[in-house]
Amino acid sequence: MRDRYTSLGIITAVVVLVGDQLSKWWVLEVLHLPAAGQLVLLPVLSLTMVWNRGVTFGLLNGLGNWSHFALAAVAIAVVTALGVWLRRAESAIVAAALGAIAGGAVGNVIDRLRFGAVVDFIHAHIGNWSWYVFNIADAAIVCGVAALILDGLWPRRTPSRAGHNKDSLAGTRRSG
């Protein structure tokens, strides 16, 4: 059963990675968003070009010229750890979540190595309130982490051990 979960995680990672990289290619090469700056899709959603040199939501932005290599190395180490965890995944939710996180992390590592920054372009906003600009990889990472948290909060059903119940202990009672 674990092999099936591992396969699910790998498939999820590949789908996220391909979707992320295709969306970034489209934004850069077809829409030419860096030149346009912003394209309003809906009153609450725009495509806004941001080169994120930090980590999620721009944290650690401005660590220096070599920071993208350091952040890429950390992400690769995290993906390796996720791969080990994936091999031990005991549910489809955990496997898919780990795959989403790994695929998103690899997508952003590719950006760091190609461009020295991550291509962010999805911008949700309502009136004067604005969320961080993000990409498909970021969304997959956040959804994967949320799924792992929810899975951890969900009560586990423990498999009943055959032949081990209250009645099997009856012979050990003291008479009296």
MOPE-V758379 format. One record per residue. N is the residue number from 1. RES is the residue in three letters. PHI is phi in radians with two decimals (* if undefined). OMEGA is omega in radians with two decimals (none if undefined). BURIAL is I if it has 24 or more other ideal C-beta (glycine too) atoms within 12 Angstrom, else O. Layout:
n:N res:RES phi:PHI omega:OMEGA burial:BURIAL
n:N res:RES phi:PHI omega:OMEGA burial:BURIAL
//
This chain:
n:1 res:MET phi:* omega:-3.13 burial:O
n:2 res:ARG phi:-1.10 omega:3.11 burial:O
n:3 res:ASP phi:-1.07 omega:3.11 burial:O
n:4 res:ARG phi:-1.13 omega:3.11 burial:O
n:5 res:TYR phi:-1.17 omega:3.09 burial:I
n:6 res:THR phi:-1.09 omega:3.11 burial:I
n:7 res:SER phi:-1.07 omega:3.11 burial:O
n:8 res:LEU phi:-1.04 omega:3.13 burial:I
n:9 res:GLY phi:-1.10 omega:3.13 burial:I
n:10 res:ILE phi:-1.16 omega:3.10 burial:I
n:11 res:ILE phi:-1.07 omega:3.12 burial:O
n:12 res:THR phi:-1.06 omega:3.13 burial:I
n:13 res:ALA phi:-1.06 omega:-3.13 burial:I
n:14 res:VAL phi:-1.16 omega:3.13 burial:O
n:15 res:VAL phi:-1.08 omega:3.12 burial:I
n:16 res:VAL phi:-1.10 omega:-3.12 burial:I
n:17 res:LEU phi:-1.05 omega:-3.13 burial:I
n:18 res:VAL phi:-1.12 omega:3.11 burial:O
n:19 res:GLY phi:-1.05 omega:3.13 burial:O
n:20 res:ASP phi:-1.11 omega:-3.09 burial:I
n:21 res:GLN phi:-1.18 omega:3.07 burial:I
n:22 res:LEU phi:-1.12 omega:-3.14 burial:O
n:23 res:SER phi:-1.14 omega:3.12 burial:I
n:24 res:LYS phi:-1.22 omega:3.07 burial:I
n:25 res:TRP phi:-1.05 omega:-3.13 burial:O
n:26 res:TRP phi:-1.06 omega:-3.13 burial:O
n:27 res:VAL phi:-1.13 omega:-3.09 burial:I
n:28 res:LEU phi:-1.42 omega:-2.97 burial:I
n:29 res:GLU phi:-1.71 omega:-3.12 burial:O
n:30 res:VAL phi:-1.74 omega:3.14 burial:O
n:31 res:LEU phi:-1.40 omega:-3.06 burial:O
n:32 res:HIS phi:0.92 omega:-3.09 burial:O
n:33 res:LEU phi:-1.06 omega:3.09 burial:I
n:34 res:PRO phi:-1.00 omega:3.12 burial:O
n:35 res:ALA phi:-1.34 omega:-3.11 burial:O
n:36 res:ALA phi:-1.34 omega:-3.12 burial:O
n:37 res:GLY phi:1.49 omega:-3.10 burial:O
n:38 res:GLN phi:-2.68 omega:3.06 burial:O
n:39 res:LEU phi:-2.32 omega:-3.12 burial:O
n:40 res:VAL phi:-1.41 omega:3.11 burial:O
n:41 res:LEU phi:-1.69 omega:-3.13 burial:O
n:42 res:LEU phi:-2.45 omega:3.09 burial:O
n:43 res:PRO phi:-1.04 omega:-3.12 burial:O
n:44 res:VAL phi:-2.02 omega:-3.06 burial:O
n:45 res:LEU phi:-2.53 omega:3.10 burial:O
n:46 res:SER phi:-2.32 omega:2.92 burial:I
n:47 res:LEU phi:-1.74 omega:-3.07 burial:I
n:48 res:THR phi:-2.21 omega:-3.09 burial:I
n:49 res:MET phi:-1.36 omega:3.06 burial:I
n:50 res:VAL phi:-2.40 omega:3.02 burial:I
n:51 res:TRP phi:-1.69 omega:-3.07 burial:I
n:52 res:ASN phi:-1.55 omega:-3.14 burial:I
n:53 res:ARG phi:-1.62 omega:3.11 burial:I
n:54 res:GLY phi:-1.77 omega:3.06 burial:I
n:55 res:VAL phi:-1.78 omega:-3.07 burial:I
n:56 res:THR phi:-0.82 omega:3.14 burial:I
n:57 res:PHE phi:1.05 omega:3.07 burial:O
n:58 res:GLY phi:1.38 omega:3.11 burial:O
n:59 res:LEU phi:-1.10 omega:-3.13 burial:O
n:60 res:LEU phi:1.12 omega:3.09 burial:O
n:61 res:ASN phi:-1.20 omega:3.08 burial:O
n:62 res:GLY phi:1.54 omega:3.11 burial:O
n:63 res:LEU phi:-1.46 omega:3.13 burial:O
n:64 res:GLY phi:2.13 omega:-3.04 burial:O
n:65 res:ASN phi:-1.17 omega:-3.09 burial:O
n:66 res:TRP phi:-1.75 omega:-3.07 burial:O
n:67 res:SER phi:-1.09 omega:-3.12 burial:O
n:68 res:HIS phi:-1.13 omega:3.07 burial:I
n:69 res:PHE phi:-1.24 omega:3.12 burial:O
n:70 res:ALA phi:-1.13 omega:3.13 burial:O
n:71 res:LEU phi:-1.16 omega:3.09 burial:I
n:72 res:ALA phi:-1.13 omega:3.13 burial:I
n:73 res:ALA phi:-1.12 omega:3.10 burial:O
n:74 res:VAL phi:-1.10 omega:-3.14 burial:O
n:75 res:ALA phi:-1.11 omega:3.11 burial:I
n:76 res:ILE phi:-1.13 omega:3.09 burial:O
n:77 res:ALA phi:-1.11 omega:3.12 burial:O
n:78 res:VAL phi:-1.13 omega:3.13 burial:I
n:79 res:VAL phi:-1.10 omega:3.09 burial:I
n:80 res:THR phi:-1.08 omega:3.10 burial:O
n:81 res:ALA phi:-1.10 omega:3.11 burial:O
n:82 res:LEU phi:-1.12 omega:3.10 burial:I
n:83 res:GLY phi:-1.10 omega:3.08 burial:I
n:84 res:VAL phi:-1.13 omega:3.12 burial:O
n:85 res:TRP phi:-1.08 omega:-3.13 burial:I
n:86 res:LEU phi:-1.02 omega:3.13 burial:I
n:87 res:ARG phi:-1.08 omega:-3.13 burial:O
n:88 res:ARG phi:-1.83 omega:-3.08 burial:O
n:89 res:ALA phi:-1.03 omega:-3.10 burial:I
n:90 res:GLU phi:-1.95 omega:3.08 burial:O
n:91 res:SER phi:-2.65 omega:3.13 burial:I
n:92 res:ALA phi:-1.15 omega:-3.13 burial:O
n:93 res:ILE phi:-1.10 omega:3.14 burial:I
n:94 res:VAL phi:-1.11 omega:-3.13 burial:I
n:95 res:ALA phi:-1.09 omega:3.14 burial:I
n:96 res:ALA phi:-1.15 omega:3.12 burial:I
n:97 res:ALA phi:-1.10 omega:3.11 burial:I
n:98 res:LEU phi:-1.10 omega:3.08 burial:I
n:99 res:GLY phi:-1.10 omega:3.12 burial:I
n:100 res:ALA phi:-1.09 omega:3.13 burial:I
n:101 res:ILE phi:-1.12 omega:-3.11 burial:I
n:102 res:ALA phi:-1.13 omega:3.13 burial:I
n:103 res:GLY phi:-1.07 omega:3.10 burial:I
n:104 res:GLY phi:-1.16 omega:3.13 burial:I
n:105 res:ALA phi:-1.11 omega:3.12 burial:I
n:106 res:VAL phi:-1.14 omega:3.09 burial:I
n:107 res:GLY phi:-1.01 omega:3.13 burial:I
n:108 res:ASN phi:-1.28 omega:3.06 burial:I
n:109 res:VAL phi:-1.10 omega:3.11 burial:I
n:110 res:ILE phi:-0.99 omega:3.11 burial:I
n:111 res:ASP phi:-1.04 omega:-3.12 burial:I
n:112 res:ARG phi:-1.04 omega:-3.12 burial:I
n:113 res:LEU phi:-1.28 omega:3.13 burial:O
n:114 res:ARG phi:-1.37 omega:-2.96 burial:O
n:115 res:PHE phi:-2.01 omega:-3.04 burial:O
n:116 res:GLY phi:1.40 omega:3.14 burial:O
n:117 res:ALA phi:-2.81 omega:3.12 burial:I
n:118 res:VAL phi:-1.65 omega:3.11 burial:I
n:119 res:VAL phi:-1.40 omega:3.06 burial:I
n:120 res:ASP phi:-1.97 omega:-3.05 burial:I
n:121 res:PHE phi:-2.69 omega:-3.12 burial:I
n:122 res:ILE phi:-1.54 omega:-3.05 burial:I
n:123 res:HIS phi:-2.25 omega:3.08 burial:I
n:124 res:ALA phi:-1.64 omega:-3.10 burial:O
n:125 res:HIS phi:-2.75 omega:3.05 burial:O
n:126 res:ILE phi:-2.38 omega:-3.10 burial:O
n:127 res:GLY phi:0.99 omega:3.13 burial:O
n:128 res:ASN phi:-1.49 omega:3.14 burial:O
n:129 res:TRP phi:-1.48 omega:-3.10 burial:O
n:130 res:SER phi:-2.39 omega:3.06 burial:O
n:131 res:TRP phi:-1.55 omega:3.08 burial:O
n:132 res:TYR phi:-1.04 omega:3.04 burial:I
n:133 res:VAL phi:-1.37 omega:-3.04 burial:I
n:134 res:PHE phi:-2.45 omega:3.14 burial:I
n:135 res:ASN phi:-2.40 omega:-3.12 burial:I
n:136 res:ILE phi:-1.08 omega:3.14 burial:I
n:137 res:ALA phi:-1.06 omega:3.13 burial:I
n:138 res:ASP phi:-1.06 omega:3.14 burial:I
n:139 res:ALA phi:-1.09 omega:3.13 burial:I
n:140 res:ALA phi:-1.13 omega:3.13 burial:I
n:141 res:ILE phi:-1.10 omega:-3.13 burial:I
n:142 res:VAL phi:-1.11 omega:3.12 burial:I
n:143 res:CYS phi:-1.15 omega:3.11 burial:I
n:144 res:GLY phi:-1.11 omega:3.11 burial:I
n:145 res:VAL phi:-1.12 omega:3.12 burial:I
n:146 res:ALA phi:-1.07 omega:3.13 burial:O
n:147 res:ALA phi:-1.12 omega:3.11 burial:I
n:148 res:LEU phi:-1.15 omega:3.12 burial:I
n:149 res:ILE phi:-1.13 omega:3.13 burial:O
n:150 res:LEU phi:-1.09 omega:3.11 burial:O
n:151 res:ASP phi:-1.09 omega:3.12 burial:O
n:152 res:GLY phi:-1.20 omega:3.12 burial:O
n:153 res:LEU phi:-1.46 omega:-3.11 burial:O
n:154 res:TRP phi:-1.24 omega:-3.14 burial:O
n:155 res:PRO phi:-1.13 omega:3.13 burial:O
n:156 res:ARG phi:-1.54 omega:2.98 burial:O
n:157 res:ARG phi:-1.56 omega:3.11 burial:O
n:158 res:THR phi:-1.51 omega:3.13 burial:O
n:159 res:PRO phi:-1.14 omega:3.13 burial:O
n:160 res:SER phi:-1.33 omega:3.11 burial:O
n:161 res:ARG phi:-1.45 omega:-3.10 burial:O
n:162 res:ALA phi:-1.07 omega:3.07 burial:O
n:163 res:GLY phi:1.37 omega:-3.13 burial:O
n:164 res:HIS phi:-2.07 omega:3.08 burial:O
n:165 res:ASN phi:-2.51 omega:-3.08 burial:O
n:166 res:LYS phi:-1.04 omega:-3.10 burial:O
n:167 res:ASP phi:-1.14 omega:-3.11 burial:O
n:168 res:SER phi:-1.28 omega:3.12 burial:O
n:169 res:LEU phi:-1.56 omega:-3.07 burial:O
n:170 res:ALA phi:-1.05 omega:-3.11 burial:O
n:171 res:GLY phi:-1.22 omega:-3.10 burial:O
n:172 res:THR phi:-1.69 omega:-3.14 burial:O
n:173 res:ARG phi:-1.25 omega:3.05 burial:O
n:174 res:ARG phi:-1.39 omega:3.05 burial:O
n:175 res:SER phi:-1.55 omega:3.09 burial:O
n:176 res:GLY phi:3.05 omega:none burial:O
//
